[in-house]
Each structure stands twice: as structure tokens, then as C-alpha cells.
Amino acid sequence: MTITTMTMRTMRTGIRSSVRQGVCGVVVALAGFVPSAALAQDWTTPRTPWGDPDLQGVFTNKDEANTPLERPDGFEGRKVSEVSPRELADLVRNRQVQHDELAPTLGGAETGAGPIHWFETFQTTSTLPWLVIDPPDGKIPPMTPEAQARERAVARLTEVQNGQGRADSFEDRSMYDRCITRGLPQSMMPAIYGNAYQILQSPGFVAIRYEMIHETRIIPLDGRDRIGDDIRLYVGDARGRWEGDTLVVDTTNFTNRTHFGYNNRYNSERLHLTERFTRVSPETVRWEVTVEDPQTYTGPWTFAMPLTQDESQPVFEYACHEGNYGLSNLLSAARAQEAGR
């Protein structure tokens, strides 16, 4: 993605940026991530008119954009729940300083991408020290030899970051750069902007709208059969069910052309995601994801983060016209460079 593309898109959502700092804010945020019974004994999960747990609303997880996926060095032998609010507050302050220093050079050391207030994810208040909760060491299992070989084979694609890399063909550009998809679970992971999500429910179905790339997942709850194994989808084939007050979503039938956003590791077609959505407070839904991909990782792993309800951040249109122009410009510029013009 070119810096022009990124700048234009961030301008659309920069007005929604907010700053919440201090230990008090961290303590409140942590409270929203514990089981609801610990918050208020008289609070119960709301219900839809047809009796399902009500998860509906507009949510954001932008405050976790600066939270590392894996456990940072210095916390060996500790779990997420064992990090004190004071330690987390210190981590938040350090992350804010680091990102304040990074912002002026984001997208290019000479020009940058604009002032910090354009970005939703700078000066955010992480509610967690890291995201991986299983394995207990907070680390993603190693990649399989097969996955390592696959990564080497597609290295020319994974090098395409922030408009850099090959431009021999449109196929050299990432799905994200081409405004096609971010894939799963990346579509629901925090990004530099566009972190709004909307959950809608009807009898027998749940829909999740993502602001980034403007995708919508339709999740049937009626126990229908899956699509055929020869059909592969960018965001997979989802089937949902209720386990108590938790919505469990099993998704299979992925294409191998998408990758996990935090580390750009391409998944295989055997990727199986199990998501759990649980409303733990009036303003918070806990989102937990278990990743199983035996052709990519040596074992399953799970991460979790809160989705914070915020009706002031409705899903904005993601037209992506500038991305379409950007792709044409990248290819034509590469041809002009080759011709020596």
C-alpha cells in the first residue's frame, strides 16, 4: 500500500481517535475483561426477542493495536492474569512513547504519513500485556518444516509491505493491497485505522460487518451441512452454535492465499478457526480464537482480546477506490523504471 493510499484512508477515520491514559483507565479496562460475575452479581446477559444471548452492537478493539501477540521478554513464567495493573500501566506508557516516536516516519522516513491524531491506534490504552493465552508460555508454536518451505517459496509476496516489493504483476501484490480481503482472523485484528465492527443477529443467523475492506460474514446457526471440500473461501465457511451464553463459531474451507496479520504467515487450506464470543459486561464482548493448522504450526494456539462496544464509531464506508488506482500506478511505475524513464 502506498503512503498516499494510507494517508487518504486514515484521514477518513482520524476524527474518531481518542486518548485514555493512566492507571485508573487500565484498571477499568481490565475489569471489562473478567467474567461478568466478578463485575456485578445482579448483571445478566441480555437476550434477543427470540431468546438468544444478545451480542449486537458496534464494537472496536483499537486499544489492543499496540498489544503484542506473544508474551514479551521479561515476563517468562507468568500468565496474562498475573501482570498487575501497575505493570500494565508502565507497559502502556512505554508503548505510547514508542509509537509517538514512530508516527512521524510511518510510511516513509522522509515524508511520513501525517500528524498522530490521524491514527486511531496511537496513544491507545492496551488492556492486556499480550494476547496469546495458550500455550501457557504465551508463545505461538513453531512452524512446521512444510510451512517454513512454503514461506520461502512465497517470500516475494510476503515482502510486499507498505508499497515495497515486486510489481511484475497484480499477483505480486497482497490481497490487502489489492483491496480484496484481510482474511481471518486478521479482518478482526486491530489495524492502524478502520477498527469498527458490527455484530447483528436474527433468528438462526449472526452477521459480523468489518469496516476494514468492508466484508461481512454470515454465520448460520441452524446446523446446516458445510460446503464441499473443493470450495475455498477467503474468510472460510462458518458455522455457529450456542454454548450457554457463548457463541461458538467453527470456520473451515479457507484458501491458502491469506495470512495472519501479526506475523504475515500464510495459512494452509487446513486452517480451522474456533471463535468464542461472550458478553462479559454491558460494554464488552470477549473474543477468543483458537488456531489449528497442522500444515503450518506444530500445535494449536489461542489468543483473546476484548471488543469494546462504542456506538459512536459506526462502520464507515470502505470504498478503496484509491487502492484500485494505486495498483495501476504501482505497475505502470515499475514498467517505467524498467524502461529507464
QUIJOPE-V268128 format. One record per residue. N is the residue number from 1. PHI is phi in radians with two decimals (none if undefined). PSI is psi in degrees with one decimal (999 if undefined). BURIAL is + if it has 9 or more other ideal C-beta (glycine too) atoms within 8 Angstrom, else -. Layout:
N/PHI/PSI/BURIAL + N/PHI/PSI/BURIAL
This chain:
1/none/130.8/+ + 2/-1.32/161.4/+ + 3/-1.13/-32.9/+ + 4/-1.09/-42.9/- + 5/-1.03/-49.8/+ + 6/-1.12/-41.1/+ + 7/-1.11/-44.8/+ + 8/-1.11/-39.6/+ + 9/-1.25/-40.4/+ + 10/-1.17/-30.8/+ + 11/-1.07/-30.4/+ + 12/-1.20/-27.0/- + 13/-2.08/-0.1/+ + 14/-1.10/-26.1/+ + 15/-1.14/-14.4/- + 16/-1.63/0.9/- + 17/-1.14/141.7/+ + 18/-2.43/156.2/- + 19/-2.13/121.6/- + 20/-2.28/111.8/- + 21/-2.14/169.1/+ + 22/1.73/161.3/- + 23/-1.12/-39.7/- + 24/-1.01/-45.0/- + 25/-1.10/-36.9/+ + 26/-1.17/-40.6/+ + 27/-1.10/-43.8/+ + 28/-1.09/-42.3/- + 29/-1.11/-41.7/+ + 30/-1.08/-36.5/+ + 31/-1.07/-33.3/+ + 32/-1.26/-6.8/+ + 33/-1.86/-0.1/+ + 34/-1.65/163.5/- + 35/-0.96/146.5/- + 36/-1.07/-29.2/+ + 37/-1.06/-29.2/- + 38/-1.41/-12.9/- + 39/-1.55/-52.1/+ + 40/-2.72/120.4/- + 41/-1.16/-23.2/- + 42/-1.66/4.4/- + 43/-1.55/133.6/- + 44/-2.24/153.9/- + 45/-1.10/126.8/- + 46/-1.17/159.8/- + 47/-2.13/149.8/- + 48/-1.32/166.7/+ + 49/-1.01/-25.5/- + 50/-1.68/5.7/- + 51/1.77/-4.8/- + 52/-1.38/153.0/+ + 53/-0.97/136.1/+ + 54/-1.62/110.8/+ + 55/-1.86/5.6/+ + 56/-1.23/149.3/- + 57/2.59/177.2/- + 58/-1.75/129.2/+ + 59/-2.24/163.7/+ + 60/-2.53/149.3/+ + 61/-2.20/28.6/+ + 62/-1.06/-27.8/+ + 63/-1.20/-13.2/+ + 64/-1.68/8.4/+ + 65/-1.10/-29.4/+ + 66/-1.69/6.8/+ + 67/-1.51/126.1/+ + 68/-1.18/147.3/- + 69/-1.16/-46.2/+ + 70/-1.76/162.6/+ + 71/-1.10/127.3/+ + 72/-1.21/157.0/+ + 73/-1.07/145.2/- + 74/1.77/-9.2/- + 75/-2.06/25.1/+ + 76/-0.98/136.7/- + 77/1.40/5.3/- + 78/-2.04/151.7/- + 79/-1.73/164.8/- + 80/-0.96/-43.1/+ + 81/-1.19/-13.8/- + 82/-1.63/-0.2/- + 83/-1.53/124.8/+ + 84/-1.30/157.3/- + 85/-0.99/-36.6/+ + 86/-1.14/-42.7/- + 87/-1.12/-41.2/+ + 88/-1.13/-39.4/+ + 89/-1.07/-39.9/+ + 90/-1.11/-41.8/- + 91/-1.08/-43.1/+ + 92/-1.06/-46.0/+ + 93/-1.07/-43.2/+ + 94/-1.11/-40.4/- + 95/-1.16/-37.3/+ + 96/-1.14/-40.7/+ + 97/-1.10/-45.6/- + 98/-1.06/-41.3/- + 99/-1.35/-29.4/+ + 100/-1.09/-38.0/+ + 101/-1.25/-31.3/- + 102/-1.36/-33.2/- + 103/-0.92/-46.9/+ + 104/-1.10/-19.9/- + 105/-1.89/3.5/- + 106/-1.09/124.2/+ + 107/1.56/-1.2/+ + 108/2.70/127.5/+ + 109/-1.13/-27.0/- + 110/-1.54/-39.5/- + 111/-1.87/-34.0/- + 112/1.20/-177.5/+ + 113/-2.02/1.7/+ + 114/2.15/-178.4/- + 115/-1.17/158.3/- + 116/-1.05/-34.4/- + 117/-1.18/-8.1/- + 118/-1.26/-19.6/+ + 119/-1.83/126.4/+ + 120/-1.16/-25.7/+ + 121/-1.76/1.6/+ + 122/-1.60/145.4/+ + 123/1.05/34.2/+ + 124/-1.55/161.7/+ + 125/-1.87/98.9/+ + 126/-1.06/136.1/+ + 127/-1.70/-4.7/+ + 128/-2.38/149.2/+ + 129/-1.33/-31.0/+ + 130/-2.82/170.6/+ + 131/-1.80/-35.0/+ + 132/-1.21/123.3/+ + 133/-1.90/-12.5/+ + 134/-2.65/128.3/- + 135/-1.05/160.0/+ + 136/-1.05/-22.1/- + 137/-1.35/-1.8/- + 138/1.29/17.9/+ + 139/-2.05/143.9/- + 140/-1.25/135.2/+ + 141/-1.00/153.9/+ + 142/-1.06/156.2/- + 143/-1.32/149.3/+ + 144/-1.27/157.7/+ + 145/-0.95/-37.8/- + 146/-1.07/-43.1/- + 147/-1.19/-37.9/+ + 148/-1.09/-40.5/+ + 149/-1.15/-38.0/- + 150/-1.14/-39.4/+ + 151/-1.11/-40.0/+ + 152/-1.14/-35.9/- + 153/-1.22/-28.8/- + 154/-1.88/21.0/+ + 155/-0.99/-35.2/- + 156/-1.15/-23.2/+ + 157/-1.47/-41.1/+ + 158/-1.23/-14.8/+ + 159/-1.34/-11.6/+ + 160/-1.34/94.6/+ + 161/-2.34/131.9/- + 162/0.90/40.1/- + 163/1.47/4.9/+ + 164/-1.66/170.4/- + 165/1.77/-170.8/+ + 166/-1.23/153.6/- + 167/-2.51/42.9/+ + 168/-1.25/-29.0/- + 169/-2.71/162.7/- + 170/-1.07/-25.5/- + 171/-1.23/-14.0/- + 172/-1.37/-13.2/+ + 173/-1.64/149.5/+ + 174/-1.23/161.6/- + 175/-1.04/-36.0/+ + 176/-1.19/-44.5/+ + 177/-1.08/-31.4/+ + 178/-1.57/7.7/+ + 179/1.08/34.9/- + 180/-1.73/-51.6/- + 181/-2.95/157.6/+ + 182/-1.78/-7.6/+ + 183/1.29/-173.4/+ + 184/-2.18/145.2/+ + 185/-1.44/9.6/+ + 186/-1.03/-33.9/+ + 187/-1.04/-23.0/+ + 188/-1.90/7.6/+ + 189/-1.55/149.7/+ + 190/-1.05/141.8/+ + 191/-2.26/-176.7/+ + 192/-1.16/-22.9/+ + 193/-2.84/174.7/+ + 194/1.20/41.4/+ + 195/-1.72/25.7/+ + 196/-1.58/145.2/+ + 197/-2.43/146.1/+ + 198/-2.23/127.5/+ + 199/-1.82/126.7/+ + 200/-2.18/148.4/+ + 201/-2.31/148.1/+ + 202/-2.52/166.9/- + 203/-0.99/115.8/- + 204/1.58/-1.7/- + 205/-2.55/151.0/+ + 206/-2.26/137.8/+ + 207/-2.13/140.2/+ + 208/-2.16/121.1/+ + 209/-1.76/133.5/+ + 210/-1.93/131.8/+ + 211/-1.16/-44.5/+ + 212/-1.19/122.3/+ + 213/1.21/-10.8/+ + 214/1.05/50.2/+ + 215/-1.65/156.6/+ + 216/-2.32/127.3/- + 217/-1.71/131.7/+ + 218/-1.86/121.0/- + 219/-2.02/104.6/+ + 220/-1.25/146.1/+ + 221/-2.03/10.1/+ + 222/-1.68/8.6/- + 223/1.33/17.6/- + 224/-1.13/157.2/- + 225/-1.16/155.6/- + 226/-1.34/165.0/- + 227/-1.22/168.0/- + 228/-1.11/151.8/- + 229/-1.16/-18.3/- + 230/-1.50/-0.2/- + 231/-1.77/124.2/- + 232/-2.10/135.6/- + 233/-2.18/150.5/+ + 234/-1.08/-39.7/+ + 235/-1.92/16.6/+ + 236/1.28/-178.0/+ + 237/-1.97/111.1/+ + 238/-1.72/144.5/+ + 239/-2.39/131.2/+ + 240/-2.02/161.2/+ + 241/-2.74/160.2/- + 242/-1.76/131.4/+ + 243/-2.08/94.7/- + 244/1.15/-126.0/- + 245/-1.63/9.2/- + 246/-1.84/129.4/+ + 247/-1.49/119.6/+ + 248/-1.86/125.6/+ + 249/-2.12/117.1/+ + 250/-1.77/126.6/+ + 251/-2.23/129.3/+ + 252/-2.33/-165.8/+ + 253/1.06/41.5/+ + 254/-1.42/153.3/+ + 255/-1.39/162.2/- + 256/-1.72/19.7/+ + 257/-1.75/5.5/- + 258/-2.04/165.7/+ + 259/-2.48/162.8/+ + 260/-1.35/128.5/+ + 261/-1.12/-32.8/+ + 262/-1.27/-27.3/- + 263/-2.32/5.8/- + 264/0.99/31.6/+ + 265/-1.57/121.5/+ + 266/-1.24/134.4/+ + 267/-1.45/165.0/+ + 268/-1.66/176.4/+ + 269/-1.28/-8.1/+ + 270/-1.62/8.6/- + 271/-1.01/132.9/+ + 272/-2.28/118.0/+ + 273/-1.85/134.8/+ + 274/-2.10/110.8/+ + 275/-1.82/146.1/+ + 276/-2.25/120.7/+ + 277/-1.94/119.5/+ + 278/-2.34/123.2/+ + 279/-1.33/117.3/+ + 280/-1.85/-8.0/+ + 281/-2.83/170.5/+ + 282/-1.02/-26.1/- + 283/-1.94/1.5/- + 284/-2.36/133.3/+ + 285/-2.01/127.8/+ + 286/-1.47/127.2/+ + 287/-1.97/117.5/+ + 288/-2.12/133.8/+ + 289/-2.26/125.4/+ + 290/-1.84/125.8/+ + 291/-1.81/121.0/+ + 292/-2.17/117.8/+ + 293/-2.65/85.7/+ + 294/-1.12/-15.0/- + 295/-1.61/-0.4/+ + 296/-2.14/-42.5/+ + 297/-2.11/150.6/+ + 298/-1.35/-4.6/- + 299/-2.94/165.2/- + 300/-1.28/159.3/+ + 301/-2.62/158.0/+ + 302/-2.35/137.1/+ + 303/-2.23/162.8/+ + 304/-2.61/150.0/+ + 305/-2.72/159.3/+ + 306/-1.50/144.9/+ + 307/-1.86/120.2/+ + 308/-1.70/123.9/+ + 309/-1.27/130.1/+ + 310/-2.65/94.8/- + 311/-1.22/-8.7/- + 312/-1.41/-2.4/- + 313/-2.08/63.7/+ + 314/-1.09/156.1/- + 315/-1.15/119.7/+ + 316/-1.49/157.2/+ + 317/-1.10/138.8/- + 318/-2.06/80.2/+ + 319/-1.24/-40.0/- + 320/1.14/22.3/+ + 321/-1.09/-37.5/- + 322/-1.14/-29.5/+ + 323/-1.15/-38.5/+ + 324/-1.12/-44.1/+ + 325/-1.13/-38.9/- + 326/-1.05/-39.5/+ + 327/-1.11/-45.5/+ + 328/-1.07/-41.9/- + 329/-1.17/-38.3/+ + 330/-1.06/-45.9/+ + 331/-1.19/-43.6/+ + 332/-1.19/-35.3/- + 333/-1.16/-38.0/+ + 334/-1.14/-38.9/+ + 335/-1.17/-39.0/- + 336/-1.16/-36.8/- + 337/-1.12/-41.4/- + 338/-1.13/-33.9/- + 339/-1.40/-4.4/- + 340/1.40/17.4/- + 341/-1.55/999/-
